[in-house]
Amino acid sequence: MLAAASFTVPSFGSAFADKKLKVAMVGTGVRGISFWGKRLVEKYGDILEFVGLCDINPGRLAYAKSYMGVSCKTYLDFEEMVRKNEPDLIIVTTKDSTHHEFIIKGLEMGCDVLTEKPLTTDEDKCQEILDAELKSNKNLIVGFNYRWSPYATKIKELLMNDTIGQVTSVEFSWYLNTYHGASYFRRWHGQRESSGSLWVHKSTHHFDLLNWWLDSDPEEVFAYGDLEHYGSNGPFRGENCRTCPHKKECEFHWDITESDHLTNLYVKNEQYDGYIRDNCLFRDEINIYDKMSAQVKYKNNVVLNYHLTTYSPFEGWRVGFNGTKGRIEAWLDLPHIGRGDVDQAEMHKLEMDQGTGEVNLEPIIVHKLWDDHETIRVPMTRKGHGGGDAKLHAKIFENPNGKDPFERAAGVRDGAMSILIGVAARKSIELGETIKIASLTHLQPREKRLLE
């Protein structure tokens, strides 16, 4: 029955050709007000308008309205915002553990919904979303941007073209450096009840890429993980970075007040909800993993070995696909085998920057059995998540019904399958056993991804 929940291409693009799309946003954190806020206003102000902003923090709401340059009303109550403004599209950019609340309410109140990744944080909330989407006649879009980068798309093209034959196994490692990786442990992401752990919040990106690249659903997961670096493992701790007595001796010290944007958005509004953006990395309440490794078996019999590092000296990733005719190797931003010309502290900032960046040629290596290897060079920029952010927006707001040979648009089933690998990994660590994806929700893994 859940085949209907496999939405891949939104329909609202053509439905509102004669008027502006009415958009409302819930959650006014940094990602919401920049990528899903300010950029949409500046790039697509002629075809959409924000009719409401909602958050539990009135101070952030006021700053968000000014920063985005909109004149809409702001709300502390989500349902009131929807009732009074009847938006066509709701954008959900709240804390991960609350995504399901606003997705479900939005669908039930007759709106299309676009949610930031991850879809949600556990299997029960995931099932609730699946049920709500199935009952509604509206669309649910998941904002997976990594699929849209030219580099990731080139890998997909090579695999689709049978370049290395049938894929049999994959090795995928992602490295978060001591600037970007540490940032998750400062925020609410460091608490499992809010983020589902980095298995869900961060790895959902990586698992979605793998599901899409392999064109199959995950079937079972076995994982290891532990918390050995951050949290109570630290040598000292303080209330937060601003007031910490260990500023001079802590290599991880970060001064949030150096950023006017983050100060205005977070620091000046702490009194409303108590959210501290520069919490101590070594506080005792951190309960997520900082080292993670998993083996995933796909329904098409591909075996994946996955690893995530959260305190690497460098930021980047690498993947290797083994096939019956050869091997594909790809990587980005590994300084020892590529360009190391960007300061590690600036890498994540560049990735989030929505400006136009320098275009470089990044290599993908294709090895053929009994033959020399070939180097394919892909033009891309570091900014905007490798150029994927702008392409995702273009698909959603410029050409939602256009044919995409790479099937990059993501719906509820894609969002579910990506988070369920992380949920299964978490359970596997806790129980010490292999977890079947089919045991988590009503979704049954398929050998080939289910598309409408």
C-alpha distance (Angstrom), angle and dihedral (degrees) to the residues before:
residue distance angle dihedral
M1 . . .
L2 3.79 . .
A3 3.78 92.5 .
A4 3.79 86.2 97.6
A5 3.79 88.6 64.7
S6 3.79 92.3 68.3
F7 3.81 97.2 95.1
T8 3.78 112.1 164.6
V9 3.82 108.2 163.6
P10 3.82 122.3 43.0
S11 3.78 119.2 -129.8
F12 3.80 102.1 -155.9
G13 3.80 93.8 88.5
S14 3.79 95.5 76.8
A15 3.80 94.9 32.3
F16 3.80 93.1 66.2
A17 3.79 100.9 39.1
D18 3.83 92.2 124.0
K19 3.81 98.1 49.6
K20 3.77 141.5 27.8
L21 3.80 118.5 -80.1
K22 3.81 109.1 -112.1
V23 3.80 108.6 -133.9
A24 3.80 130.5 -171.9
M25 3.81 126.3 -174.9
V26 3.78 130.1 -154.0
G27 3.80 115.3 -164.0
T28 3.81 119.0 37.3
G29 3.78 102.8 -156.8
V30 3.78 123.8 134.2
R31 3.83 96.7 -80.5
G32 3.78 93.1 46.3
I33 3.77 99.2 49.9
S34 3.81 95.1 41.4
F35 3.81 111.7 36.4
W36 3.81 98.0 22.5
G37 3.79 94.1 28.5
K38 3.79 123.0 31.2
R39 3.82 94.4 27.0
L40 3.82 92.7 52.0
V41 3.80 91.3 48.6
E42 3.79 92.8 50.2
K43 3.80 98.0 39.6
Y44 3.80 102.8 33.9
G45 3.80 105.0 23.3
D46 3.80 89.5 123.2
I47 3.81 93.6 61.4
L48 3.82 104.3 30.5
E49 3.78 140.2 35.6
F50 3.78 132.5 -165.0
V51 3.80 109.6 -122.6
G52 3.81 97.5 177.5
L53 3.80 146.0 8.3
C54 3.80 122.5 -157.6
D55 3.81 133.4 -169.0
I56 3.80 139.3 141.6
N57 3.81 88.9 -120.5
P58 3.84 115.4 72.3
G59 3.80 92.2 -167.0
R60 3.79 93.2 56.7
L61 3.80 89.2 45.8
A62 3.80 92.0 55.6
Y63 3.81 92.1 48.3
A64 3.81 92.3 44.8
K65 3.80 91.6 53.6
S66 3.79 91.6 51.7
Y67 3.81 95.2 42.2
M68 3.80 93.9 49.1
G69 3.79 92.6 45.4
V70 3.80 96.3 -128.9
S71 3.80 132.0 140.6
C72 3.80 99.8 -153.0
K73 3.79 124.3 122.8
T74 3.80 121.4 -96.2
Y75 3.79 126.4 -133.7
L76 3.79 140.4 -164.8
D77 3.83 89.7 -163.9
F78 3.81 117.1 66.4
E79 3.79 98.3 -160.4
E80 3.80 91.6 49.4
M81 3.81 89.6 54.0
V82 3.79 92.2 50.9
R83 3.82 95.1 44.4
K84 3.79 94.5 49.3
N85 3.81 97.9 43.1
E86 3.83 105.8 28.2
P87 3.82 94.7 -148.7
D88 3.79 120.6 -158.6
L89 3.79 92.0 -145.0
I90 3.79 132.0 27.7
I91 3.80 119.2 -159.9
V92 3.81 114.0 -153.8
T93 3.81 115.3 -155.1
T94 3.80 101.4 150.1
K95 3.80 129.2 123.4
D96 3.81 108.9 -53.1
S97 3.80 95.1 -114.6
T98 3.83 90.7 59.2
H99 3.82 98.6 46.9
H100 3.80 91.4 97.7
E101 3.82 92.9 56.3
F102 3.79 94.3 58.4
I103 3.80 96.5 35.4
I104 3.80 90.8 54.9
K105 3.80 95.7 41.8
G106 3.80 90.8 47.0
L107 3.80 93.3 51.7
E108 3.81 91.9 45.0
M109 3.80 90.8 51.0
G110 3.81 91.3 54.5
C111 3.79 103.0 -100.4
D112 3.78 133.9 128.7
V113 3.80 108.9 -119.6
L114 3.80 131.8 -147.0
T115 3.79 114.3 -169.9
E116 3.75 131.4 -169.9
K117 3.77 114.6 -123.3
P118 2.97 134.3 -60.8
L119 3.80 99.8 57.6
T120 3.82 88.9 -145.5
T121 3.81 140.6 -41.8
D122 3.81 109.0 -103.7
E123 3.78 143.1 22.4
D124 3.82 96.7 -102.7
K125 3.80 93.6 54.9
C126 3.80 88.7 43.8
Q127 3.80 91.1 55.9
E128 3.81 90.5 48.9
I129 3.81 89.5 54.4
L130 3.80 92.5 47.0
D131 3.81 90.2 51.6
A132 3.80 93.2 47.6
E133 3.80 93.3 47.9
L134 3.80 90.9 49.3
K135 3.81 92.3 51.4
S136 3.80 94.3 47.4
N137 3.78 128.6 72.9
K138 3.80 91.1 -142.8
N139 3.80 133.8 98.0
L140 3.78 129.5 -105.9
I141 3.81 117.3 -159.4
V142 3.80 124.3 -170.3
G143 3.81 114.0 -150.5
F144 3.80 100.8 -129.9
N145 3.79 104.1 162.6
Y146 3.82 101.3 170.3
R147 3.82 91.4 74.4
W148 3.77 89.1 63.0
S149 3.80 100.0 57.4
P150 3.83 111.7 108.5
Y151 3.80 90.2 -124.9
A152 3.81 95.3 54.9
T153 3.80 90.0 43.0
K154 3.81 91.7 53.4
I155 3.80 90.0 54.5
K156 3.81 88.9 51.5
E157 3.80 90.8 49.6
L158 3.80 92.4 51.8
L159 3.79 91.7 49.9
M160 3.81 92.7 45.8
N161 3.81 90.0 52.0
D162 3.81 92.3 57.0
T163 3.81 90.2 -116.6
I164 3.81 93.0 158.3
G165 3.79 97.8 20.3
Q166 3.78 120.8 -122.7
V167 3.81 111.3 -0.8
T168 3.80 111.7 -124.9
S169 3.82 105.3 172.9
V170 3.80 141.8 3.7
E171 3.82 135.7 -154.7
F172 3.79 115.3 -159.2
S173 3.82 126.3 176.3
W174 3.80 126.3 176.4
Y175 3.80 121.6 -166.8
L176 3.80 122.2 -158.3
N177 3.78 112.2 -167.4
T178 3.79 126.9 -135.1
Y179 3.82 90.7 -92.6
H180 3.79 102.3 46.4
G181 3.80 97.1 28.9
A182 3.78 93.0 49.4
S183 3.80 91.5 51.6
Y184 3.81 91.7 70.5
F185 3.78 91.1 57.6
R186 3.82 92.1 51.9
R187 3.78 92.8 57.8
W188 3.81 138.0 53.4
H189 3.81 86.5 -79.5
G190 3.81 87.9 80.1
Q191 3.79 90.7 69.6
R192 3.80 117.1 74.7
E193 3.80 94.1 -146.8
S194 3.83 89.4 62.4
S195 3.82 103.8 36.8
G196 3.77 106.3 19.1
S197 3.84 84.2 -123.0
L198 3.79 125.7 -77.5
W199 3.82 87.2 -70.3
V200 3.80 83.2 76.5
H201 3.80 108.8 21.4
K202 3.81 98.4 46.4
S203 3.79 106.2 14.5
T204 3.81 92.0 53.9
H205 3.83 85.3 79.1
H206 3.78 91.8 53.9
F207 3.80 96.6 42.8
D208 3.79 90.6 49.2
L209 3.80 90.2 53.3
L210 3.79 90.5 49.8
N211 3.81 94.4 47.0
W212 3.80 89.0 49.8
W213 3.80 95.8 43.5
L214 3.81 92.1 48.3
D215 3.81 94.2 39.8
S216 3.79 90.9 -140.3
D217 3.80 141.3 97.6
P218 3.81 124.8 -108.2
E219 3.81 113.8 -108.6
E220 3.81 107.0 -175.3
V221 3.81 139.5 1.9
F222 3.79 136.8 -157.3
A223 3.80 118.8 -177.1
Y224 3.78 148.1 173.9
G225 3.79 127.0 -154.2
D226 3.77 143.9 153.1
L227 3.80 144.3 172.4
E228 3.80 106.2 -117.7
H229 3.81 107.8 138.7
Y230 3.80 111.5 35.5
G231 3.80 130.3 38.4
S232 3.80 118.5 35.9
N233 3.82 89.7 -7.4
G234 3.80 91.3 77.9
P235 3.81 122.4 108.2
F236 3.81 92.7 -123.7
R237 3.77 141.0 -4.1
G238 3.75 141.0 -152.9
E239 3.79 139.7 -173.7
N240 3.81 92.4 -95.7
C241 3.80 138.2 -35.6
R242 3.81 94.2 -89.8
T243 3.79 95.3 56.9
C244 3.80 100.0 27.6
P245 3.84 116.7 130.0
H246 3.82 89.4 -150.8
K247 3.81 97.5 63.4
K248 3.78 94.5 121.1
E249 3.79 97.0 47.6
C250 3.83 100.2 38.6
E251 3.81 112.4 91.5
F252 3.82 88.9 -160.7
H253 3.81 96.5 56.6
W254 3.82 110.6 136.9
D255 3.80 126.1 -173.4
I256 3.81 107.9 -147.7
T257 3.81 90.9 -175.5
E258 3.81 90.1 71.3
S259 3.82 85.6 76.4
D260 3.81 114.6 67.4
H261 3.81 89.3 -166.8
L262 3.82 95.1 55.9
T263 3.79 91.9 40.1
N264 3.81 92.2 53.7
L265 3.79 93.3 43.4
Y266 3.80 100.5 42.7
V267 3.81 117.7 5.2
K268 3.80 96.1 50.7
N269 3.81 91.9 48.8
E270 3.80 102.1 47.0
Q271 3.80 91.7 106.8
Y272 3.80 91.8 68.3
D273 3.80 100.9 57.9
G274 3.80 106.8 -1.6
Y275 3.79 94.4 -117.1
I276 3.83 110.2 156.2
R277 3.80 113.9 -162.0
D278 3.82 96.7 -169.4
N279 3.79 101.0 48.2
C280 3.79 121.0 161.6
L281 3.80 113.6 -84.9
F282 3.78 89.4 -142.0
R283 3.80 100.2 52.3
D284 3.78 115.3 135.3
E285 3.82 96.9 -122.9
I286 3.83 93.1 68.9
N287 3.80 104.5 112.9
I288 3.81 106.9 164.1
Y289 3.81 127.7 100.9
D290 3.79 122.2 -95.2
K291 3.81 95.6 -170.7
M292 3.79 119.8 47.7
S293 3.78 135.9 174.6
A294 3.80 129.1 169.3
Q295 3.76 142.4 175.6
V296 3.79 115.3 -148.0
K297 3.79 126.6 -170.0
Y298 3.78 114.8 -156.1
K299 3.78 126.2 -147.4
N300 3.82 89.2 -112.7
N301 3.84 88.1 56.9
V302 3.81 96.6 -105.9
V303 3.82 111.3 144.2
L304 3.82 119.0 -145.5
N305 3.79 127.2 -160.1
Y306 3.83 108.6 -162.4
H307 3.80 131.5 -176.3
L308 3.80 133.5 178.9
T309 3.81 123.1 -166.4
T310 3.82 118.2 -166.2
Y311 3.82 101.5 -172.8
S312 3.79 105.1 40.6
P313 3.83 122.0 150.9
F314 3.81 86.8 -124.9
E315 3.81 139.3 32.7
G316 3.78 120.8 -125.1
W317 3.79 146.4 83.7
R318 3.77 143.7 -122.3
V319 3.79 135.2 -161.0
G320 3.80 134.2 -172.0
F321 3.80 125.7 -165.9
N322 3.81 118.6 -161.8
G323 3.78 116.0 -157.6
T324 3.78 141.0 171.6
K325 3.82 90.6 -99.6
G326 3.81 101.6 35.9
R327 3.79 145.8 -58.4
I328 3.82 138.6 -71.9
E329 3.80 119.7 -149.8
A330 3.80 122.1 -170.1
W331 3.80 135.6 167.8
L332 3.77 141.8 162.9
D333 3.80 132.1 -151.3
L334 3.79 99.2 -3.5
P335 3.81 101.8 147.9
H336 3.81 96.1 -156.1
I337 3.82 93.8 57.1
G338 3.79 101.2 24.8
R339 3.75 142.2 19.1
G340 3.79 116.4 -31.6
D341 3.79 97.7 -177.9
V342 3.81 98.8 118.4
D343 3.78 123.5 80.7
Q344 3.81 110.0 -114.3
A345 3.80 91.5 -129.9
E346 3.82 90.2 59.0
M347 3.80 100.3 45.8
H348 3.80 99.3 90.0
K349 3.81 91.0 42.0
L350 3.81 89.0 55.9
E351 3.79 91.3 47.9
M352 3.81 90.9 54.8
D353 3.82 93.7 44.4
Q354 3.81 110.6 107.6
G355 3.79 94.7 -159.9
T356 3.79 127.7 106.5
G357 3.78 110.1 -81.8
E358 3.77 137.1 -165.2
V359 3.80 112.7 -78.4
N360 3.80 116.5 -130.6
L361 3.79 133.3 178.9
E362 3.81 110.4 -114.7
P363 3.82 120.4 -165.7
I364 3.81 131.4 -122.3
I365 3.80 115.1 -173.7
V366 3.80 120.0 -145.0
H367 3.81 115.6 -165.4
K368 3.80 118.5 -167.6
L369 3.79 123.7 -161.4
W370 3.83 110.1 -102.1
D371 3.81 91.9 4.1
D372 3.82 141.8 85.5
H373 3.78 119.6 -88.9
E374 3.81 123.2 -103.5
T375 3.81 126.3 -142.0
I376 3.81 115.9 -144.6
R377 3.80 115.8 -167.4
V378 3.79 119.4 -150.7
P379 3.83 122.0 -161.3
M380 3.81 111.3 -131.5
T381 3.78 144.8 139.5
R382 3.78 130.9 -130.1
K383 3.80 92.9 -133.4
G384 3.79 122.8 93.2
H385 3.82 93.8 19.5
G386 3.77 94.2 -55.3
G387 3.80 92.9 -42.0
G388 3.80 91.5 -57.7
D389 3.82 96.9 113.4
A390 3.80 95.4 64.1
K391 3.81 92.7 44.5
L392 3.80 91.4 51.1
H393 3.80 91.0 52.2
A394 3.79 91.2 47.3
K395 3.79 91.2 53.3
I396 3.79 94.1 48.8
F397 3.79 99.8 41.5
E398 3.82 106.5 22.8
N399 3.78 107.6 33.6
P400 3.81 110.2 7.6
N401 3.79 95.5 155.5
G402 3.79 98.0 41.9
K403 3.78 118.9 119.9
D404 3.80 114.0 -102.5
P405 3.83 114.4 -166.6
F406 3.81 89.8 -157.7
E407 3.83 95.4 51.5
R408 3.80 93.6 -136.0
A409 3.82 98.8 158.8
A410 3.81 110.2 104.5
G411 3.78 128.3 -146.9
V412 3.77 137.2 178.1
R413 3.81 96.5 -69.4
D414 3.80 91.2 52.9
G415 3.78 90.1 49.1
A416 3.79 91.5 48.6
M417 3.80 96.5 48.0
S418 3.81 92.1 49.4
I419 3.81 95.2 52.0
L420 3.80 94.0 40.4
I421 3.81 90.8 64.8
G422 3.81 88.6 56.3
V423 3.80 92.7 44.1
A424 3.81 89.7 49.7
A425 3.82 90.8 48.5
R426 3.80 90.5 52.4
K427 3.80 91.3 49.8
S428 3.79 91.9 45.6
I429 3.81 91.1 56.4
E430 3.79 91.8 47.6
L431 3.82 95.6 46.3
G432 3.80 100.2 30.2
E433 3.78 92.7 -130.7
T434 3.79 142.9 99.9
I435 3.80 113.5 -86.3
K436 3.80 122.1 -145.9
I437 3.80 113.1 -139.7
A438 3.81 89.7 -144.1
S439 3.83 89.4 62.2
L440 3.82 93.0 63.7
T441 3.83 104.6 60.0
H442 3.79 138.7 -7.4
L443 3.81 90.0 -87.9
Q444 3.79 112.7 110.6
P445 3.83 116.7 -152.0
R446 3.79 114.8 -114.4
E447 3.77 129.2 -154.1
K448 3.80 88.7 -127.3
R449 3.81 122.6 35.6
L450 3.77 112.3 -97.5
L451 3.80 113.2 -114.8
E452 3.77 132.2 171.6
